[in-house]
Amino acid sequence: MTPVLRTLRYLRPVQVGRRLGRRALAPWYASSLYDRWCLAPDGEAAITAAPPRLWPGQAANGERIRDGQIRLIGRDHPFARPVDWQAREQSLLWRFTLHYFEWLADLREAQEGAVYARALIGEWMDAHPRPGGIAWHPYPLSLRVYAWLCHAPFVLEGADDAWRHRFVQSLDRQARHLGRVVERDIGGNHLIKNLKALAAAGRCLAGRAELGAAALKALAGAVAGQVPADGCHYERSPAYHLQVLGDLIDLRALLTETDGTPPWLDDAIGRMALALAFFRLGDGGLALFNDGDIGDPARLASLDKLVGDPPKAPESLGQAGYHRLAAGDAVAVVDTGRCCPDALPAHAHADTLAFEFSVGVQRLVVNCGTYAYQDAAWRNRLRGTAAHSTVDIDGLDSAEVYGVFRLGRRPRDVDGRRRDDADEISVVGRHDGYRRLGLIHHRRLSLTRDGARLSGEDRVQRTKAGGNQRRMAARFHLHPDVRVALGAGGGLSLEAPGMGTWLFEAPGEAPRLDDSVYAPHFGEMHQSRQIVVEKPLAAGDTVLKWHFRRQPNS
């Protein structure tokens, strides 16, 4: 069976049908007939309200934009007028981000930003008069509709009547088209953003209340399906969890000013805020699991103000399969769950039983992160098992990552449980991602109650006899700030500001240091190191024990 077939077996037939239907309709949506018959004005378009602006802009980027440059997801690009809206030398994600128009928040912070914003929006409307291309893809379309609504008071200040009319008509047309191309085939955070934008359009555009009411009803159902009782968004990505939580907070702020907040929305935000606290390490940023980054500090600070001080993190997210060990100033977050929802593998990594570990505000053990989506050299390398702090067999991945957002073979029998004892807190987990090799990986992590020692035991169980000689490798990727030196007795001494000195040991084994990388944000990569402990597999079970322990007086 090919990787594609191994992916398709997990998809729902209705999902495939919707995807094919959306592709079949693309030429119709791009036609002049659709534009004339379906998007022609059907009344006097007007903006009657605007969503509250909750998130800060970056003044430096606003000034940069005004001066003919723009920085998006860590990459600079010329932005002098006339603007090259295609930006073909940039990645697809970068081009999507350009068409989000969320950078209007940055222009709000720049001198004479409104004048420049109107000029750029005018050029965009000239270049994209009707649906087609990435500019009208449902995802950037959703973010742009919301951004234009949110920043309309800023954009329209000082605008003449003709420009105002053109802007509002374009916004109305975009919202009506979005209503026809909602990404129900994808679901996940895409669907949330589609429906959020439509709900906002229904509240803010004259004559679109029915569109907004239908979207809000659909959003209630989507949130019920995507946010289970533990509050963790079902894509299992801390970064996308943050995005979805921000979307729901945006919508709550808008509804509070208009019709009031429905109970399901308040409930979902409360549970998601708890789950977000779970993913925050000692520095306040997010753990790096399943795509995304550690989070923008300014956005996280704004969120804390909106939901109150970060709540006490739960010990486990049961449905998601994540567990948190916290004692003293030490925090470890462990992934013992399935890679992704079966029908939505886009952000899945082959990282089962990986963990991250921080001491105080210093990250010690990390996963490598996500550098880029469309970078062939790095995308699946960083999705692979060896880019995570877990065990791989012969350098093979525990889940079959391929393409940009594809996942074929994956662990099916995955389990993890937390145990609290008098002296330590533990997580015990297993997965069968190597079942094709006749192997099961078991891992136990234990943190002492004083936070001074994190111990691990990795066991590779054979489920069938024979097979080629294989090797297991336990990898511990270190944050770039951590300095490593050979310690007494063959261990490794680890130091970083604010963390003191820790010692890594694997009794009876010979740990080595290899090069690694760390990508805390898209488009940003740092050189780092990893500890690797390799061991040949025995005829029966193979056990590898290791620990990190704080050195006295550190």
N, C-alpha and C positions, 0 to 999 in steps of 0.2 A: 504494500500500500504506500502511495506517495505522501509526502507531507501535506499536500493540498487536500487529499482525501481524508487524511487524519484530522485536518481542521474542519472540513465540511461535516464530518460525522457528528460534531458537537453543535452545529448551527440548527436553528429551528426552520422548518420549511417556510413559514410565513415570513421569516427574516430574509431568506434568500429571495422569495417572491417580491418583497418590497424593494430590495436592492435592485433587482432586474427591472422592476417597474419604473424606478426613479431614473435609471440609466436610459430606458427606452423613451422617457418623456423629455430628456434633456434637449434634443433638437427642437421640440415644440416650444419649450420655455424660452429658448434663444431666438425664436422667430419673431418677425415683425407683426404677424397676425396675433400671436399670444399677447404681445405688448399692447396692440391696439384694442383687442377684444376683451382682454381680462384685466389689464392694469390701467386702462384709461380712467381719468377722474370720474367718480360717481357721486360727487358732491363737493362742497367747499371744505377742503382739508384745513385743519387747524390743530395746533397743539394747545391742549387745555390744562395740562399739568406737566411736571417734570419730576422724575425720580430724584430723591435726595442724593447728593454727592457725599459718599461715605469714605472714599479711599483717597489718600494723598497723591498728588502728582509729584514729579521730579523736576524741580526748577532747572537743573543743569541740562536735562534733556530738552526741556522747553526752549531754552536759549540756543541749544545746539540745532534744534529744528528750525528756529527762526533764522539761523545763520547758514542753513543749507546742508545740514547733516542730520542723520537720525540714528539712534542706537536702539536696537530691538534685540532681545534675547542675547545680549552680549556682543552683538556685531554692529559696527558702524557702516553706514551706507550713504552715498550722496543723496540729498533731498532738495536740491535746488530746483526752482521752477524753470521750465515745465517739468513736472515730476514723472519719472519713469516708474509707473505703477506696476509694471511687469517684473522688474528686478530679477531677471532670469538667472543671474549669477548667484543669487541667494537661494537658500533651501526653501522647500515648500512651506515649512513651519514659519520661517521668517516672513515669507510673502503673505501667508495667512495673517500673521500678526500685524503687518502693515495695514491690511484692510480691516482690521478690528476697529481702528480709530480710537482705541483706548488711550493712545498718546495725546488725545485732546486734553486729558487731565494734566499733562506736562505743559502744554501750551498755555493753559490757564494760569500757570505760575510765571510765565514770561511776559515781559513788557510788550504791549501792543499785540498780545497773543491772539485776541479775537479777530483782528484784521487779517492776520496770517492764516488763522484757522478757516475763515471764510474763503480765502483765496485757494487753499488746498482742497476744501470741500467742493468748491466750484469746479476745479480741475478734475476732481474725481467724478463728479456728475457728468462732465463733458466726455470723459473717457469711458464711462460705463453706463450708457443710456438705458440698456435693457439687460435682462438676465443672461448670464454666460460667463464662463471662465471662473477662476478661483475667487474673484471679487464677489460673485453671487453664490458661491458655495454656501449651503445652509449654515455652516458653523461660523465663518467670518461674518456672514450676513446677520446672524443673531447678535453677535457682539457689537457690530456696527449700529444696528437699530437701537440697541440699548444705550450705547455710548452717545449717539446723536440725540436721543431723548434726554439723557442725563445732562448733557452739556448744552442743550438748546438755549437756555437763558444766557449763557456765556457767548455762544456763537452768534445769536441773534441781536445781541446788544450793539446798537449802532448800524444794523443792516437796513438797507432800503426795502421798500415794499416788494419790489420785483424779486430781489434775491430771497427775501423771506418766503414768498409764495413758492418759488422754485424749490427751496430746501424742504419745505413742509410737504409739497407734492411728492418729491423723491422719497422722503421718509415714509409717507403713506403707501407708496407703491412697493417699497421694499418690504414693509410689514405684511401687505396683502400677499406678496409672492411667498414670503416665508411661511405663511399659513398653508401653502400648497406643497411645501417641500420639507416638512418636519422629518427629522432623521429617526423615524421609528425603526428603520432597519438596523441602525447602529445601537440606539438606546444610550445608556450610560450618561456621562456628563454632557454629551452632545445634545441629547434629548432635553435635559434640564435647561440648558442654555437656550435652545429653541423656544421652549414653552415659557421660560422667564421673559424673553424678549416679546413674545406675543401677548403675554399677560400685561406687561408694561404698556405695550402699544394700545391695548384695549382700555387702559386707564388714562392714557395721555393723549390719544388722538381722537378727535371728534368723529362720531359715527362708527367707532370700532369696538363698542362695548361688547357686542356679541362675540367677536373674535377673541377678545380678552377673557370672557367668561368661559368659553370652551377650553381655552388654553389653561386657565386656572384649575378647571375640573380635571383635565388630563394631567396637570402637574401634581395634583394631590395623589392620583393613582401612581404616577411615576415615582414619587418620593416614597410612597408606601412600599413599592417593590424594590427600590434601590437602597433604602436606609432601614435595615432590620433593627431588632430590639437593642443590639449593642451600640447602635449609633454610627457604625463605621460604614462609609459608602462602599457599595458592594464591589467596586473595581479594585479595592484593597490597595490603593495608592494614597499615601498621606498627602502628596501634593495635589492630587485631583480631589481628594476629600476636602482640602482647604478651599479649592475653587468652588465646589458645589455648596459648601457651607456659606461662602461669600455670596453666591447667587441667591440663596434663600434669605440671607440677611438683607440684601438689596431689596428683594421683593417685600419682605416684612416692613421695611421702612416706607416703601411706597404705599402699601395697603393701609398702614397705620394712618397715613395722611389723607386717605380717601375713604375706603369702606370698612376699615378695621381688619385685624389679622385673624384668619381662621385658626381654630385650635390645632389642627394637624401641623400647621406651619411652625407655630411656637414649640410644639412638642418635638418636631424633627430638629429644629435648631438647638434646642436644649440637649438632646442626645448626641448630636454631632459635635457640639462644643466639648462635651465630655470625652468623646473619642479623639478629638484633636489634641486635647491635653495629654492623652495617652501617648501620642506619637512625638511629643516634644522632649528632646534630650536636655542635658544640663545647660546648654547655651541658649535655650529657648527656641531653637530651630527644629525642623522636622527630621525624622529618621528617613533614610534613603532606601525605600522599598518600591519596586514596581513603577518605575518612571517618575520623572519630575525632579524637584530640587528641594533644598532645605528650607525654602520659603524666604520671601522678602521681609526683612526685619520691620520695615515701616508698615507693611500691610498687616503683619502679625500684631504689631503694637496697636494699630487701629482696631483690629478685631477684638483684642483684649478689652479695649474701651467700650466696644459695642455690646459685648456679652458679659462684661464684668471681668474681674481678675480671673486668670486661668483657674478653672475648678481643679479639685484634687483628681489626679488621673486615676481611672479605674485600673484594677490589677490585670484584667484580661478583657479582650473583645471576643466573646465566645463564638459568635457566628463567623467572624472574620478569621479566627484562628491565630490571633496575635496575643502574646503574653508579655507582661512588663515586670521586671525584677528591680525593685528600688529599695536601697538601704543606705543610710548615711548620705554621702554625696555621690553615690554610684547609681547608675541607671543602665539596665540592659533591656533591649526590646528584641523579642524573638518571634520569628515567623514560623508558625506550625500549621498554616492553612493551605488550602488549594491555591493554585497559581492565579486563578481568575474565575469570574463567572464563565460557565462553559461556552456560552454564545457570544462572549465579549472578551477576546484575548488580547486586545490592542496594546495594553500596558503591562502585560504579564512578563515577568522575568523568571529565569530558571533558578530561583533563590530559596527553595524550600529548606527550612531549618537554619537559615542565615540569621545572624544577630548583629546588633550594633551596641556599643558600650561607651558610655561617657563617665568621666569623673569630674565632679564640679562642673565648670563651664567648658571643659576640654573634652572633645571627642577623642577617644582612644582607638577603638576598633570600629571600622566603618564598612559600608558597601561602596562600590566604586561610583555609583550614581549614573546619570544619563547625560551624556555630552551633547548628543544631537539625535534627531529622528532620521534624517535623510543622509547621514554620513555612512557610506558603505564600510569604511575601515573600522568604525567604532560602534555602530548601532548594535549589532548582535554580539559583538565581543563583550560589551558592557551589559547585555541582557543575559549572558551566559553564566553558568554556575561558577566558573573560576573567577568571576569578577565580584563575587560575594563571599562573605565570611561564613562559609559552610564547607562541606566535604564534596569533592568531585572524585569520580572514578576514571582513571586513565585520561583525564582531561576532557571527558565527555560531559555533555549537559544533562541534567536531570529532567529537563523539559526541552522539547524541540522548538527552539526559536529560529525563525527564518523570515525572509522578507523584511518589512519595516514594522508591521504590527501583527505578524502571524505567529500562531502557536499550534503545533501539531500534537505529537505524543506528549503526554504530561502525567505527573503523578495522579493516581486515582485513590489509593489508600493512604490518606494523610490524617495524622492525628496528633494532638498535643494536649497536655494537661499540666496544670500548675499544682504544686504541692508546697504547703507551708509547714515547716517543722520548727522546733524550738530554736535551733541554731542557724538555720538557713532557709532560703526560699528557692524552689527548684521548678524547672519546666522540663518535662519529659515528652519527646515527640518522635515520630517516625514518618518515613515516606517510602513509596515504592517506585520512585522515578527511574530506578535502574532495574526494574523487574525483568526487562528484556535480557539482562545479563545474569538473572537469577540472584539479585542482590537487593537487600533492604537496608536503608540507612536509619539508625536509631541515634538520637542525641539527647544527652541530659546536661543541662546547665544549672549551676547552683551558685547563689550569692549569699555570703555570710551576712548575718544580721547587722554587723557593723560596717558592711560595704567594703571590707578590706581584702576580699578574696573572691574571684569569680573562677569556678572550677567547671571543667567540661569533660564529658566522656562520650566519645563517638564510637559506635559499634556498627560494623558492617556485617550483616547476617547473610549467610548463603542459604538460599531456598532450594537449590539443586546442586548436586555434586558435579565435579569436573569443571570444564571450562578452561580458558586460557589463564595464564598467570596475570593477575591484574594488580594495580596499585591504587591505594586511596591517598588523597591529599587533603589535609585540613588546612584551610587558608584563613589568615587573619590580616585583613587589610588595615593598615595604620593610617591615621590622619597625617597629613603632611607636616604638621607642627610637632609630631612626636619624633624625638631623637632616639636612635637605637644604638646600643653598644653591647659587646659580648660581656656577659656577667659571670659571676663565680659559678663554677660547676657546670658550665655549658649552657646556662640560661641566657636570656637576653634582658638587658636593663633598658627600661623605657622611661623617658623623661619629657615633660612639656610644661610650659608655664602654668602655674595654678594647679597642677596635677600631682606634683611631687614625683617620686621615683617608684616605678612598678617593675616587677620581675616576671617574665614569662618563662615557664618551664614545662617540659613534656618528659617526665621521668622515663629513662630508658631509651629515649629517641634523640634524634639529632636535628633540631630545628634549624632552618636556614632562612636567609633573607633574600628576597627577590624584589625586582622593581614592580611598581604598581602605579596606578593613576587614581585621581580623585576629582570628580566633577560635581561640585556642590550646586552649580547652576547650569542651565543650558548655555552652550558656547564657552564654557569656562572649564579648563582642565589643569590640574597641578600634578607634578611628579610626586610620588610617594613610595612607600615600601610596604612589603607584605611579609609576614612570617608564614613559612610553609613547613608542615610536618608531613612527610610521606612515609608510607609503610606498605610493604607487599601484603596482599590478602592471603590468609592462611586457608587450609582446607576446610576449616570450620569458621566460626565467627572470629572477627578480628577487632580488637579493642585498642583504642588510642585515648590516653588520658593526658590532660594538660590543665594549666591554671595560670591566671594572672593574680599576683598578690602584691599588695602595697608594702613597700619597704618601711621598716620602722623609722620614726621621726621624719616622715615625708608627707 
